[in-house]
């Protein structure tokens, strides 16, 4: 067997383990998921599981980061040069909300809330890989718009927080199903973007 074939088989098994971990962690949380369950669900041997992921903690970290990368890869790239802000932000948030308000997205929200109480480091990892990264990227996008003269955004970090707060559903209520979410139309997302853009230069932190 060639080195390429060996590597392909190894990578395939690693992916099987990672996908099994993602499904179990999102459905059950960190504490309730065992490496034995991962072994069974992935369909590979326990030795192979531990060869790729020596501990549950390492598997969890990789599962969270990989899932976050997949989410961001599915979103429109925030382009400050070739797309006007209203169109860009409408497309971006419509795609993001579609992900967040899916069953898988609700599971991620649940995982963030549940892990925060018992495993704060896990919750921080989930936050930094997802919402934290989203805030940073949005802030950088708004900063580029400001530097190019397209918009006046003197406080991009603050503005990014307000924009995400305007767009995103109330996560604890959504996760607990006290208020089931309804996926917004493109027009509804566009209205929220317009509200943000019109008020951007009129409101300042503390004033």
Residue frames as a rotation matrix with the C-alpha (Angstrom) as fourth column:
UNK 1
0.575 0.818 0.000 0.00
0.818 -0.575 0.000 0.00
0.000 0.000 -1.000 0.00
UNK 2
-0.110 -0.640 0.760 1.37
0.581 -0.662 -0.473 3.44
0.806 0.390 0.445 -0.94
UNK 3
-0.812 -0.248 -0.528 2.08
0.576 -0.480 -0.661 6.18
-0.089 -0.842 0.533 1.56
UNK 4
-0.833 0.544 0.098 -0.67
-0.466 -0.787 0.405 8.25
0.298 0.292 0.909 -0.07
UNK 5
-0.065 0.846 -0.528 -3.24
-0.096 0.522 0.848 5.48
0.993 0.106 0.047 0.41
UNK 6
-0.288 -0.123 -0.950 -2.17
0.858 0.408 -0.313 4.99
0.426 -0.904 -0.012 4.02
UNK 7
-0.970 -0.124 -0.210 -2.44
0.204 -0.885 -0.419 8.71
-0.134 -0.449 0.883 4.67
UNK 8
-0.590 0.808 0.004 -5.87
-0.510 -0.376 0.773 8.88
0.626 0.454 0.634 3.02
UNK 9
0.035 0.591 -0.806 -7.19
0.379 0.738 0.558 6.03
0.925 -0.325 -0.199 5.17
UNK 10
-0.538 -0.322 -0.779 -5.79
0.838 -0.100 -0.536 7.62
0.094 -0.941 0.324 8.30
UNK 11
-0.984 0.179 0.011 -7.33
-0.179 -0.983 -0.029 10.98
0.005 -0.031 1.000 7.45
UNK 12
-0.314 0.919 -0.238 -10.66
-0.282 0.150 0.948 9.35
0.907 0.365 0.212 6.69
UNK 13
0.005 0.278 -0.961 -10.71
0.762 0.621 0.184 7.65
0.648 -0.733 -0.208 10.09
UNK 14
-0.831 -0.332 -0.445 -9.70
0.543 -0.655 -0.526 10.87
-0.117 -0.679 0.725 11.79
UNK 15
-0.801 0.585 0.128 -12.60
-0.455 -0.734 0.504 12.62
0.389 0.345 0.854 10.09
UNK 16
-0.046 0.796 -0.603 -14.99
0.155 0.602 0.783 9.87
0.987 -0.057 -0.151 11.19
UNK 17
-0.294 -0.145 -0.945 -13.86
0.930 0.186 -0.318 10.29
0.222 -0.972 0.080 14.79
UNK 18
-0.978 -0.135 -0.157 -14.13
0.167 -0.964 -0.209 14.07
-0.123 -0.231 0.965 14.62
UNK 19
-0.551 0.835 0.021 -17.63
-0.432 -0.306 0.848 13.96
0.714 0.458 0.529 13.13
UNK 20
0.038 0.536 -0.843 -18.77
0.553 0.692 0.465 11.46
0.833 -0.484 -0.270 15.76
UNK 21
-0.577 -0.345 -0.740 -17.38
0.815 -0.301 -0.495 13.72
-0.053 -0.889 0.455 18.47
UNK 22
-0.963 0.232 0.135 -19.13
-0.196 -0.952 0.234 16.78
0.183 0.199 0.963 17.05
UNK 23
-0.193 0.953 -0.234 -22.50
-0.176 0.201 0.964 15.03
0.965 0.227 0.128 16.96
UNK 24
0.094 0.210 -0.973 -22.17
0.784 0.587 0.202 13.64
0.613 -0.782 -0.110 20.49
UNK 25
-0.771 -0.437 -0.462 -20.81
0.632 -0.612 -0.475 16.81
-0.075 -0.659 0.749 22.07
UNK 26
-0.856 0.473 0.208 -23.58
-0.360 -0.835 0.416 18.95
0.370 0.282 0.885 20.57
UNK 27
0.002 0.917 -0.399 -26.29
-0.120 0.397 0.910 16.49
0.993 0.046 0.111 21.55
UNK 28
0.535 0.196 -0.822 -25.06
0.616 0.576 0.538 15.64
0.579 -0.794 0.187 25.05
UNK 29
0.848 -0.353 0.395 -22.43
-0.502 -0.775 0.384 18.12
0.171 -0.524 -0.835 26.13
UNK 30
-0.019 -0.987 -0.162 -18.87
-0.739 0.123 -0.663 17.46
0.674 0.107 -0.731 27.24
UNK 31
-0.435 -0.217 0.874 -19.46
-0.871 0.349 -0.347 15.62
-0.229 -0.912 -0.341 30.51
UNK 32
0.358 0.728 0.584 -22.02
-0.527 0.674 -0.517 13.14
-0.771 -0.123 0.625 29.18
UNK 33
0.838 -0.123 -0.532 -19.92
-0.467 0.342 -0.815 12.18
0.283 0.931 0.229 26.17
UNK 34
0.487 -0.687 0.539 -17.36
-0.263 0.473 0.841 9.42
-0.833 -0.551 0.049 26.61
UNK 35
-0.321 -0.704 -0.633 -14.56
-0.890 -0.005 0.456 8.24
-0.324 0.710 -0.625 24.38
UNK 36
-0.761 0.148 0.631 -16.24
0.170 0.985 -0.027 4.83
-0.626 0.087 -0.775 24.32
UNK 37
0.342 0.940 -0.022 -19.31
0.318 -0.137 -0.938 6.45
-0.885 0.314 -0.345 22.78
UNK 38
0.342 -0.321 -0.883 -17.13
-0.767 -0.638 -0.065 8.21
-0.543 0.700 -0.464 20.24
UNK 39
-0.735 -0.662 0.145 -15.47
-0.498 0.673 0.547 4.89
-0.460 0.329 -0.825 19.40
UNK 40
-0.402 0.670 0.624 -18.81
0.483 0.734 -0.477 3.19
-0.778 0.109 -0.619 18.85
UNK 41
0.579 0.724 -0.376 -20.31
0.111 -0.527 -0.843 6.00
-0.808 0.446 -0.385 16.78
UNK 42
0.170 -0.605 -0.778 -17.22
-0.835 -0.507 0.211 6.51
-0.523 0.614 -0.591 14.63
UNK 43
0.961 0.275 -0.032 -16.92
-0.255 0.836 -0.485 2.82
-0.107 0.474 0.874 13.80
UNK 44
0.262 -0.933 -0.249 -13.18
-0.364 0.144 -0.920 2.67
0.894 0.331 -0.302 14.39
UNK 45
0.233 -0.233 -0.944 -11.15
0.698 0.716 -0.004 0.95
0.677 -0.658 0.330 17.09
UNK 46
0.951 0.094 -0.295 -10.47
0.294 -0.567 0.769 2.54
-0.095 -0.818 -0.567 20.46
UNK 47
0.102 -0.991 -0.086 -6.74
0.715 0.013 0.699 2.42
-0.692 -0.132 0.710 19.73
UNK 48
-0.338 -0.176 0.924 -7.29
0.884 -0.395 0.248 4.42
0.322 0.902 0.290 16.55
UNK 49
0.702 0.649 0.295 -9.42
0.464 -0.730 0.502 6.97
0.541 -0.215 -0.813 18.41
UNK 50
0.848 -0.387 -0.362 -6.71
0.221 -0.363 0.905 7.57
-0.482 -0.847 -0.223 20.99
UNK 51
-0.104 -0.894 0.436 -4.00
0.909 0.093 0.407 7.56
-0.404 0.438 0.803 18.35
UNK 52
-0.192 0.114 0.975 -5.64
0.695 -0.686 0.217 10.58
0.693 0.719 0.053 16.72
UNK 53
0.185 0.351 0.918 -7.04
-0.413 -0.820 0.396 12.21
0.892 -0.452 -0.007 19.87
UNK 54
-0.612 -0.604 -0.511 -5.19
0.147 0.547 -0.824 11.24
0.777 -0.579 -0.246 23.09
UNK 55
-0.861 0.346 -0.373 -7.90
0.382 -0.044 -0.923 12.73
-0.336 -0.937 -0.094 25.33
UNK 56
0.076 0.973 0.218 -11.52
0.992 -0.052 -0.111 13.84
-0.097 0.224 -0.970 25.29
UNK 57
0.358 -0.004 -0.934 -10.38
0.276 -0.955 0.110 17.41
-0.892 -0.297 -0.341 25.91
UNK 58
-0.670 -0.685 -0.287 -8.25
-0.121 -0.280 0.952 17.40
-0.733 0.673 0.105 22.75
UNK 59
-0.679 0.504 0.533 -11.10
0.734 0.451 0.508 15.92
0.016 0.737 -0.676 20.72
UNK 60
0.340 0.848 -0.406 -13.51
0.842 -0.467 -0.271 18.54
-0.419 -0.250 -0.873 22.05
UNK 61
0.008 -0.426 -0.905 -11.17
-0.031 -0.904 0.426 21.40
-0.999 0.025 -0.021 21.16
UNK 62
-0.912 -0.408 0.047 -10.66
0.006 0.101 0.995 20.09
-0.410 0.908 -0.089 17.64
UNK 63
-0.388 0.856 0.342 -14.39
0.921 0.376 0.106 19.41
-0.038 0.356 -0.934 17.17
UNK 64
0.426 0.545 -0.722 -15.30
0.565 -0.784 -0.258 22.97
-0.707 -0.297 -0.642 18.20
UNK 65
-0.231 -0.611 -0.757 -12.62
-0.251 -0.714 0.653 24.61
-0.940 0.341 0.012 16.06
UNK 66
-0.927 -0.108 0.359 -13.40
0.280 0.437 0.855 22.49
-0.249 0.893 -0.375 13.01
UNK 67
-0.063 0.987 0.147 -17.11
0.984 0.086 -0.156 23.18
-0.167 0.135 -0.977 13.31
UNK 68
0.361 0.138 -0.922 -16.47
0.233 -0.971 -0.054 26.91
-0.903 -0.196 -0.383 13.64
UNK 69
-0.666 -0.670 -0.326 -14.28
-0.194 -0.266 0.944 26.85
-0.720 0.693 0.047 10.52
UNK 70
-0.714 0.466 0.522 -17.06
0.698 0.531 0.481 25.12
-0.053 0.708 -0.704 8.59
UNK 71
0.326 0.870 -0.369 -19.56
0.822 -0.454 -0.344 27.77
-0.467 -0.191 -0.864 9.68
UNK 72
0.181 -0.306 -0.935 -17.34
-0.118 -0.950 0.289 30.70
-0.976 0.058 -0.208 8.71
UNK 73
-0.851 -0.499 0.166 -16.49
0.062 0.218 0.974 29.05
-0.522 0.839 -0.154 5.39
UNK 74
-0.374 0.806 0.458 -20.21
0.926 0.353 0.134 28.94
-0.054 0.474 -0.879 4.60
UNK 75
0.420 0.521 -0.743 -20.65
0.532 -0.805 -0.264 32.70
-0.735 -0.284 -0.615 5.19
UNK 76
0.782 -0.167 0.600 -20.10
0.462 -0.490 -0.739 35.42
0.417 0.856 -0.306 2.57
UNK 77
-0.186 -0.923 -0.336 -16.67
0.981 -0.155 -0.117 36.98
0.056 -0.351 0.935 2.95
UNK 78
0.632 0.403 -0.662 -16.90
0.534 -0.846 -0.005 40.48
-0.562 -0.350 -0.749 4.40
UNK 79
-0.199 -0.653 0.731 -15.65
0.980 -0.154 0.128 42.53
0.029 0.742 0.670 1.45
UNK 80
0.198 0.234 -0.952 -15.17
0.489 -0.865 -0.111 46.23
-0.849 -0.444 -0.286 2.01
UNK 81
-0.640 -0.618 -0.456 -13.94
-0.066 -0.547 0.835 46.98
-0.766 0.564 0.309 -1.52
UNK 82
-0.987 0.131 -0.095 -16.34
-0.076 0.145 0.987 45.49
0.143 0.981 -0.133 -4.04
UNK 83
-0.284 0.937 -0.203 -19.74
0.731 0.349 0.587 45.30
0.621 0.018 -0.784 -2.31
UNK 84
-0.274 0.227 0.934 -21.75
-0.390 -0.915 0.108 48.12
0.879 -0.335 0.339 -0.77
UNK 85
-0.908 -0.239 0.343 -22.24
-0.394 0.217 -0.893 47.75
0.139 -0.946 -0.291 3.02
UNK 86
-0.106 0.947 0.302 -26.00
-0.910 0.029 -0.413 47.28
-0.400 -0.319 0.859 2.91
UNK 87
0.574 0.299 -0.762 -25.84
-0.679 0.694 -0.240 44.41
0.457 0.655 0.602 0.42
UNK 88
-0.357 -0.827 -0.435 -22.82
-0.327 0.547 -0.771 42.88
0.875 -0.133 -0.466 2.12
UNK 89
-0.858 0.011 0.514 -24.29
-0.512 0.069 -0.856 42.93
-0.045 -0.998 -0.054 5.61
UNK 90
0.186 0.982 0.026 -27.70
-0.951 0.187 -0.245 41.73
-0.245 0.021 0.969 4.44
UNK 91
0.435 -0.090 -0.896 -26.17
-0.502 0.801 -0.325 38.71
0.747 0.592 0.303 2.69
UNK 92
-0.605 -0.789 -0.105 -23.86
-0.305 0.352 -0.885 37.98
0.735 -0.504 -0.454 5.61
UNK 93
-0.746 0.315 0.587 -26.50
-0.617 0.005 -0.787 38.06
-0.251 -0.949 0.191 8.33
UNK 94
0.381 0.875 -0.299 -29.11
-0.925 0.365 -0.108 36.25
0.015 0.317 0.948 6.28
UNK 95
0.191 -0.411 -0.891 -26.63
-0.293 0.843 -0.452 33.38
0.937 0.348 0.041 5.87
UNK 96
-0.810 -0.563 0.164 -25.56
-0.288 0.139 -0.947 33.52
0.511 -0.814 -0.275 9.51
UNK 97
-0.370 0.755 0.541 -29.10
-0.877 -0.092 -0.472 33.47
-0.307 -0.649 0.696 10.86
UNK 98
0.471 0.504 -0.724 -29.95
-0.747 0.664 -0.023 30.54
0.469 0.552 0.690 8.62
UNK 99
-0.257 -0.673 -0.694 -27.15
-0.029 0.723 -0.690 28.59
0.966 -0.158 -0.206 10.33
UNK 100
-0.908 -0.183 0.378 -27.87
-0.344 -0.191 -0.919 29.78
0.240 -0.964 0.111 13.87
UNK 101
-0.243 0.918 0.314 -31.58
-0.904 -0.098 -0.415 29.07
-0.350 -0.385 0.854 13.67
UNK 102
0.059 0.168 -0.984 -31.14
-0.560 0.822 0.107 25.57
0.827 0.544 0.142 12.28
UNK 103
0.944 0.291 -0.154 -31.30
-0.068 0.630 0.773 22.55
0.322 -0.720 0.615 14.58
UNK 104
0.308 -0.917 -0.254 -27.53
0.831 0.389 -0.397 22.30
0.463 -0.089 0.882 14.51
UNK 105
-0.364 -0.424 0.829 -27.15
0.076 -0.901 -0.428 25.97
0.928 -0.093 0.360 15.35
UNK 106
0.516 0.631 0.579 -29.53
-0.587 -0.232 0.776 25.65
0.624 -0.740 0.251 18.29
UNK 107
0.844 -0.269 -0.464 -27.44
0.450 0.825 0.341 22.73
0.291 -0.496 0.818 19.56
UNK 108
-0.183 -0.965 0.189 -24.33
0.687 -0.263 -0.677 24.91
0.703 0.005 0.711 19.46
UNK 109
-0.136 0.223 0.965 -26.12
-0.450 -0.882 0.140 27.62
0.882 -0.416 0.220 21.44
UNK 110
0.870 0.493 0.021 -27.24
-0.278 0.454 0.846 25.04
0.407 -0.742 0.532 23.97
UNK 111
0.492 -0.765 -0.416 -23.69
0.754 0.613 -0.235 23.73
0.435 -0.198 0.878 24.25
UNK 112
-0.362 -0.632 0.686 -22.33
0.214 -0.772 -0.598 27.23
0.907 -0.069 0.415 24.87
UNK 113
0.178 0.532 0.828 -24.85
-0.705 -0.518 0.484 27.88
0.687 -0.670 0.283 27.66
UNK 114
0.948 0.271 -0.166 -24.58
-0.106 0.763 0.638 24.45
0.300 -0.587 0.752 29.28
UNK 115
0.308 -0.910 -0.277 -20.79
0.752 0.411 -0.516 24.28
0.583 -0.049 0.811 29.20
UNK 116
-0.098 -0.360 0.928 -20.51
-0.128 -0.920 -0.371 27.76
0.987 -0.155 0.044 30.72
UNK 117
0.643 0.444 0.624 -21.86
-0.649 -0.115 0.752 26.56
0.405 -0.889 0.215 34.06
UNK 118
0.944 -0.207 0.258 -19.71
0.007 0.792 0.611 23.47
-0.330 -0.575 0.749 34.49
UNK 119
0.175 -0.903 0.393 -16.76
0.879 0.323 0.350 23.89
-0.443 0.284 0.850 32.14
UNK 120
0.693 0.178 -0.699 -15.99
0.054 -0.979 -0.196 27.59
-0.719 0.098 -0.688 31.70
UNK 121
-0.359 -0.891 -0.279 -12.85
-0.339 -0.154 0.928 26.89
-0.869 0.428 -0.247 29.66
UNK 122
-0.594 0.243 0.767 -14.88
0.698 0.629 0.342 24.86
-0.399 0.739 -0.543 27.18
UNK 123
0.518 0.853 -0.061 -17.44
0.746 -0.485 -0.455 27.65
-0.418 0.191 -0.888 26.96
UNK 124
0.341 -0.477 -0.810 -14.69
-0.258 -0.876 0.407 30.20
-0.904 0.070 -0.421 26.37
UNK 125
-0.722 -0.613 0.322 -13.31
0.078 0.390 0.917 28.05
-0.688 0.687 -0.234 23.55
UNK 126
-0.171 0.760 0.627 -16.76
0.954 0.287 -0.089 27.84
-0.247 0.583 -0.774 21.95
UNK 127
0.701 0.461 -0.545 -17.26
0.395 -0.886 -0.241 31.60
-0.594 -0.047 -0.803 22.32
UNK 128
0.030 -0.792 -0.610 -13.84
-0.344 -0.581 0.738 32.59
-0.939 0.187 -0.290 20.99
UNK 129
-0.779 -0.333 0.532 -14.11
0.296 0.552 0.780 30.19
-0.553 0.765 -0.331 18.03
UNK 130
-0.229 0.805 0.547 -17.59
0.971 0.146 0.191 31.40
0.074 0.575 -0.815 17.13
UNK 131
0.746 0.664 0.046 -19.17
0.657 -0.746 0.113 34.60
0.109 -0.054 -0.993 18.41
UNK 132
0.464 -0.655 -0.596 -15.86
0.185 -0.587 0.788 36.12
-0.866 -0.476 -0.152 19.52
UNK 133
-0.586 -0.675 0.449 -14.32
0.551 0.075 0.831 35.53
-0.595 0.734 0.327 16.11
UNK 134
0.043 0.702 0.711 -17.44
0.975 -0.185 0.123 36.91
0.218 0.688 -0.692 14.45
UNK 135
0.847 0.242 -0.474 -17.17
0.411 -0.864 0.293 40.10
-0.338 -0.442 -0.830 16.48
UNK 136
-0.012 -0.948 -0.318 -13.50
0.174 -0.316 0.933 40.51
-0.985 -0.044 0.169 15.61
UNK 137
-0.607 -0.211 0.766 -14.11
0.748 0.175 0.641 39.99
-0.269 0.962 0.051 11.90
UNK 138
0.420 0.828 0.371 -17.07
0.881 -0.470 0.050 42.37
0.215 0.306 -0.927 11.89
UNK 139
0.681 -0.246 -0.690 -15.03
0.250 -0.807 0.535 45.01
-0.688 -0.537 -0.488 13.71
UNK 140
-0.426 -0.902 0.073 -12.23
0.315 -0.072 0.946 44.67
-0.848 0.426 0.315 11.14
UNK 141
-0.296 0.420 0.858 -14.75
0.952 0.052 0.303 44.99
0.082 0.906 -0.415 8.32
UNK 142
0.770 0.632 -0.087 -16.25
0.638 -0.760 0.127 48.16
0.014 -0.153 -0.988 9.79
UNK 143
0.315 -0.754 -0.576 -12.75
0.179 -0.548 0.817 49.52
-0.932 -0.361 -0.038 10.37
UNK 144
-0.610 -0.534 0.585 -11.91
0.640 0.103 0.762 48.97
-0.467 0.839 0.279 6.69
UNK 145
0.201 0.772 0.602 -15.10
0.934 -0.337 0.119 50.80
0.295 0.539 -0.789 5.69
UNK 146
0.827 0.066 -0.559 -14.10
0.360 -0.825 0.435 53.68
-0.433 -0.561 -0.706 7.96
UNK 147
-0.079 -0.972 -0.222 -10.54
0.234 -0.234 0.944 53.85
-0.969 0.023 0.246 6.63
UNK 148
-0.593 -0.110 0.798 -11.76
0.790 0.110 0.603 53.82
-0.154 0.988 0.021 3.02
UNK 149
-0.928 0.264 -0.264 -14.21
-0.247 -0.964 -0.098 56.65
-0.281 -0.026 0.959 3.71
UNK 150
-0.681 0.712 -0.174 -17.23
0.197 0.406 0.892 54.52
0.705 0.573 -0.417 2.80
UNK 151
0.548 0.807 -0.222 -18.76
0.455 -0.065 0.888 54.89
0.702 -0.588 -0.402 6.28
UNK 152
-0.167 -0.546 0.821 -17.92
-0.589 -0.613 -0.527 56.85
0.791 -0.571 -0.219 9.38
UNK 153
0.779 0.342 -0.525 -17.27
0.138 0.723 0.676 54.26
0.612 -0.600 0.516 12.07
UNK 154
0.153 -0.791 0.592 -14.97
-0.666 -0.525 -0.530 55.81
0.730 -0.313 -0.607 14.69
UNK 155
-0.283 -0.186 0.941 -15.64
-0.896 0.401 -0.190 53.02
-0.342 -0.897 -0.280 17.19
UNK 156
-0.204 0.211 -0.956 -15.65
-0.754 0.590 0.291 49.74
0.625 0.780 0.039 15.19
UNK 157
-0.910 -0.136 -0.391 -15.51
0.113 0.828 -0.550 47.40
0.399 -0.544 -0.738 18.19
UNK 158
-0.724 0.682 -0.099 -18.48
-0.133 -0.279 -0.951 49.09
-0.677 -0.676 0.293 19.81
UNK 159
-0.176 0.669 -0.722 -20.36
-0.957 -0.287 -0.033 49.24
-0.229 0.685 0.691 16.51
UNK 160
-0.571 -0.095 -0.815 -19.75
-0.448 0.868 0.213 45.54
0.688 0.487 -0.538 15.81
UNK 161
-0.962 0.225 -0.157 -21.21
0.255 0.524 -0.813 44.61
-0.100 -0.822 -0.561 19.19
UNK 162
-0.438 0.843 -0.312 -24.32
-0.414 -0.497 -0.762 46.73
-0.798 -0.204 0.567 18.59
UNK 163
-0.242 0.321 -0.916 -24.79
-0.959 0.065 0.276 45.34
0.148 0.945 0.292 15.10
UNK 164
-0.756 -0.057 -0.652 -24.59
-0.073 0.997 -0.003 41.71
0.651 0.045 -0.758 16.22
UNK 165
-0.878 0.460 -0.132 -26.88
0.191 0.083 -0.978 42.50
-0.439 -0.884 -0.161 19.14
UNK 166
-0.315 0.772 -0.552 -29.41
-0.775 -0.544 -0.320 43.98
-0.548 0.327 0.770 16.72
UNK 167
-0.217 0.148 -0.965 -29.27
-0.877 0.404 0.260 40.98
0.428 0.903 0.042 14.40
UNK 168
-0.789 -0.249 -0.561 -28.93
-0.121 0.959 -0.256 37.91
0.602 -0.134 -0.787 16.57
UNK 169
0.312 0.939 -0.145 -31.87
-0.065 0.173 0.983 36.27
0.948 -0.297 0.115 18.37
UNK 170
0.238 -0.192 0.952 -31.93
-0.955 -0.226 0.193 36.16
0.178 -0.955 -0.237 22.20
UNK 171
-0.375 -0.516 -0.770 -29.82
-0.544 0.795 -0.268 33.02
0.751 0.319 -0.579 22.63
UNK 172
-0.958 -0.003 0.286 -30.92
-0.244 0.531 -0.812 31.83
-0.149 -0.848 -0.509 26.08
UNK 173
-0.107 0.993 0.046 -34.60
-0.638 -0.033 -0.769 32.13
-0.763 -0.112 0.637 25.13
UNK 174
0.264 0.156 -0.952 -34.01
-0.931 0.301 -0.209 30.46
0.254 0.941 0.225 21.77
UNK 175
-0.648 -0.626 -0.435 -32.05
-0.486 0.779 -0.396 27.62
0.587 -0.045 -0.809 23.35
UNK 176
-0.907 0.305 0.290 -34.63
-0.144 0.423 -0.895 26.96
-0.395 -0.853 -0.340 26.02
UNK 177
-0.750 0.623 0.221 -37.47
0.509 0.331 0.795 27.09
0.422 0.709 -0.565 23.48
UNK 178
-0.371 0.631 -0.681 -39.34
0.586 -0.410 -0.699 29.68
-0.721 -0.659 -0.217 25.58
UNK 179
0.378 0.438 -0.816 -39.49
-0.399 -0.718 -0.570 31.70
-0.835 0.541 -0.097 22.40
UNK 180
0.183 -0.301 0.936 -39.10
0.690 0.718 0.096 29.52
-0.701 0.628 0.339 19.30
UNK 181
-0.444 -0.475 -0.760 -37.29
-0.143 -0.799 0.583 31.44
-0.885 0.368 0.287 16.62
UNK 182
0.694 0.603 0.392 -38.73
0.382 0.152 -0.911 32.27
-0.610 0.783 -0.125 13.21
UNK 183
-0.287 -0.887 0.361 -36.22
0.816 -0.030 0.577 32.54
-0.501 0.460 0.733 10.39
UNK 184
0.143 0.358 -0.923 -36.30
-0.022 -0.931 -0.364 36.13
-0.989 0.072 -0.125 9.08
UNK 185
0.761 0.151 0.631 -36.74
0.617 0.130 -0.776 36.97
-0.199 0.980 0.006 5.43
UNK 186
-0.270 -0.878 0.396 -34.09
0.950 -0.311 -0.041 38.83
0.159 0.365 0.917 3.44
UNK 187
0.080 0.396 0.915 -36.27
0.264 -0.894 0.363 41.96
0.961 0.212 -0.176 3.66
UNK 188
0.950 0.294 -0.108 -36.37
0.161 -0.162 0.974 41.76
0.269 -0.942 -0.201 7.46
UNK 189
0.304 -0.923 -0.237 -32.60
0.876 0.173 0.449 41.41
-0.374 -0.344 0.861 7.64
UNK 190
-0.321 -0.407 0.855 -32.18
0.788 -0.616 0.002 44.31
0.526 0.674 0.518 5.23
UNK 191
0.570 0.607 0.554 -34.41
0.161 -0.744 0.648 46.52
0.806 -0.280 -0.522 7.37
UNK 192
0.885 -0.289 -0.365 -32.24
0.394 0.046 0.918 45.82
-0.249 -0.956 0.154 10.41
UNK 193
-0.105 -0.957 0.270 -29.08
0.981 -0.055 0.188 46.58
-0.165 0.284 0.944 8.42
UNK 194
-0.091 0.140 0.986 -30.58
0.530 -0.831 0.167 49.88
0.843 0.538 0.002 7.24
UNK 195
0.900 0.434 0.032 -31.52
0.173 -0.424 0.889 50.78
0.400 -0.795 -0.457 10.81
UNK 196
0.514 -0.792 -0.330 -27.94
0.695 0.160 0.701 50.19
-0.502 -0.590 0.633 11.89
UNK 197
-0.309 -0.714 0.629 -26.37
0.946 -0.298 0.127 52.10
0.097 0.634 0.767 9.00
UNK 198
0.220 0.479 0.850 -28.67
0.404 -0.838 0.367 55.13
0.888 0.263 -0.377 9.37
UNK 199
0.968 0.231 0.102 -28.03
-0.001 -0.403 0.915 55.43
0.253 -0.886 -0.390 13.08
UNK 200
0.480 -0.839 -0.258 -24.32
0.843 0.522 -0.127 54.66
0.241 -0.156 0.958 12.94
UNK 201
-0.459 -0.758 0.463 -23.03
0.625 -0.646 -0.437 58.22
0.631 0.089 0.771 12.77
UNK 202
0.098 0.594 0.799 -25.67
-0.236 -0.766 0.598 59.67
0.967 -0.247 0.065 15.08
UNK 203
0.956 0.269 0.116 -24.93
-0.192 0.274 0.942 57.63
0.222 -0.923 0.313 18.19
UNK 204
-0.036 -0.999 -0.011 -21.69
-0.436 0.025 -0.900 57.53
0.899 -0.027 -0.437 20.14
UNK 205
-0.021 -0.035 -0.999 -20.72
0.709 0.705 -0.039 55.47
0.705 -0.709 0.010 23.20
UNK 206
-0.466 -0.130 -0.875 -21.77
0.849 -0.345 -0.401 57.37
-0.250 -0.930 0.271 26.29
UNK 207
-0.757 0.169 -0.631 -23.69
-0.143 -0.985 -0.092 59.96
-0.637 0.021 0.771 24.32
